[in-house]
């Protein structure tokens, strides 16, 4: 009988500039300059990360959802909308 597949995400390090997260055998850096929502979060808030699917991370205490690919390639996921300003 196959076992239950569990997806884990573990915060391995926090510095004043970056958060590191381990996803299986891959460790990714999450720089606060690219992901500003994490900069003012507490350590307790940062370490409580969930991985509901292989490609999705969620920090419930700060209500941040991220696609794993946005960490790997933040340049492909700009924080500023490119929609024209009609105001």
N, C-alpha and C positions, 0 to 999 in steps of 0.2 A: 504494500500500500504506500503510495507516495506521501511524503511529509508536506507540511504546510510551508509554503514559500513566504518568507518574511523579508521585508526590505528594511534595511537599517541605515540610518544616517547618524554620524557621531561627530560632534565638534571636537577637534583635536587640539586647537590652539586659538587664542584670542590675543591680539596685540592692539596697540592704539590705532593701528592703520588697517588691520585686516582680521578676518575670521577664516579659519581653515576647517574644512569639513571632509570627513572620510565617508565615501560611498562605495562600499565593497572594497576593492583594492585600488581605488582611485581617490587621491586626495586633491581637493580643489581649494584654491584661495578665493575668498570673497572680499575684495578690497572695498573699504568704506567709501572711497572716492567714486566707485562705480555703483555701489549699492548703499546709498546714504541712510536708508531706514534703519540700518543696524548700528550706526555710530552712537546713538544715544541710548541704545538698549542696555539693560543690565546683563551681567553674565548669566544669571538665572534665566532670563528671557531668551538669550542666545542659545543656550544649550538645550532648550526644550524644542527641538526640531522634530518634525514628523515627516515621513516619506510615504505618503499614501499610494503612490505608484512609482515605478522605476524612474520616471522623468519629471517628477513633481515633488517639491519640498514645501513644507508649511511650518511657519512659526506662529502658533495660535495666540500666544500672549502679546504679540505685536502685530498680529493679523497681516503677515507677509507671506505671499505665495510666490514661488519662483519656479520656472522651468529650469531643469538641470542644464539644459543647453544654453540658457542665458548666462550661466556662470562660466561655462566653457568659452563662450563667444559673446561677451557683453556688447561688443560693437555691432552685433546683429540685432540687438534689442535696445534701441535708444530710449532714454528716459523722457525725452521731450517729443511731443507730438509733432509730426511734419504736416499736419493739417493747416491749410491757409487760415489766416486770421481775418475774419469778415467783419469784425467789430469796428 
